Amino acid sequence: MTRLHARWVLPVGAPPVRDGTVIVADGRVTYVGPRQLAPAGGADRELGDVVLLPGLVNAHIHLDLEVLAGRLAPQAFFPWMRALMAELGTTTTEALREGAHRA
């Protein structure tokens, strides 16, 4: 168990916590809250005058592009984007809808 202490902790579903602690045990977050209420034990890591917050995750998706899976060769971004746009131009609305449904 590791207790990470920071000036500020920003939980996902609660207000910011000044002088907060995040506890990680076996690779899982088991506590997020005020340092004075944190369970004892484990190794302490003083992070200092920082803000500790969850990792930012890019959770957006393009369900409609499922229909093109495996049809484009790996390449640099801009050539890939041009090839993607060309493929989309020849793909029917119904095929895009079916791909989104499968995804």
C-alpha positions in Angstrom: 0.0 0.0 0.0 1.3 3.4 -0.9 -0.1 6.7 0.5 0.4 9.6 -1.9 0.1 13.0 -0.2 -0.5 16.2 -2.1 -1.4 19.8 -1.4 -4.5 19.3 -3.6 -6.3 16.1 -4.6 -9.0 16.4 -7.3 -11.4 13.5 -7.1 -13.6 12.6 -10.0 -17.0 12.9 -8.2 -16.3 15.1 -5.2 -15.0 18.6 -4.5 -11.2 19.3 -4.4 -9.5 18.2 -1.2 -6.8 20.4 0.3 -4.0 18.4 1.9 -5.3 15.2 0.4 -4.2 11.6 0.2 -4.7 8.9 -2.5 -4.0 5.4 -1.4 -3.0 2.7 -3.9 -3.0 -0.9 -2.9 -2.4 -3.8 -5.3 -2.6 -1.4 -8.3 -6.0 -0.1 -7.3 -7.0 3.2 -5.8 -8.6 2.4 -2.4 -8.9 5.8 -0.8 -9.2 9.4 -1.9 -9.8 12.1 0.6 -8.4 14.2 3.4 -5.0 13.2 4.7 -6.1 13.3 8.4 -8.8 10.7 7.6 -6.7 8.4 5.5 -6.1 4.8 6.8 -2.7 4.2 8.3 0.0 1.9 7.1 2.0 1.5 3.9 4.7 3.7 2.4 4.2 7.4 2.4 5.1 9.5 -0.6 5.1 13.3 0.0 4.4 14.9 -3.4 4.6 18.4 -2.0 2.9 21.5 -3.4 1.2 19.7 -6.4 -2.3 18.8 -7.6 -3.0 15.1 -7.9 -5.8 14.2 -10.3 -6.9 11.2 -12.3 -5.2 10.6 -15.7 -7.0 12.3 -18.6 -8.5 9.8 -20.9 -9.5 10.5 -24.5 -12.8 8.5 -24.5 -14.2 9.7 -27.8 -14.8 7.2 -30.5 -15.9 7.0 -34.2 -18.4 4.2 -34.4 -19.2 5.0 -38.0 -15.5 4.3 -39.0 -15.8 0.6 -38.0 -16.9 -0.1 -41.5 -13.4 0.9 -42.7 -11.4 -1.3 -40.2 -8.5 -2.9 -41.9 -9.1 -1.1 -45.3 -6.4 1.5 -44.8 -2.6 0.9 -44.7 -0.7 2.3 -41.8 0.9 5.6 -42.7 1.7 9.1 -41.5 -1.3 11.0 -40.2 -2.1 13.4 -43.1 -1.7 10.8 -45.9 -3.9 8.5 -43.7 -6.5 11.2 -43.2 -6.6 11.9 -47.0 -7.1 8.1 -47.7 -9.7 7.9 -45.0 -11.7 10.8 -46.5 -11.4 9.2 -50.0 -12.8 5.9 -48.6 -15.6 7.7 -46.7 -16.6 9.4 -50.0 -17.3 6.0 -51.6 -19.0 4.4 -48.5 -22.8 4.4 -48.4 -24.8 5.8 -45.5 -26.2 2.4 -44.9 -22.7 0.8 -44.7 -21.7 3.5 -42.2 -24.9 2.8 -40.2 -24.3 -0.9 -40.2 -20.6 -0.4 -39.1 -21.7 1.8 -36.2 -24.3 -0.8 -35.2 -21.6 -3.5 -35.2 -19.2 -1.4 -33.2 
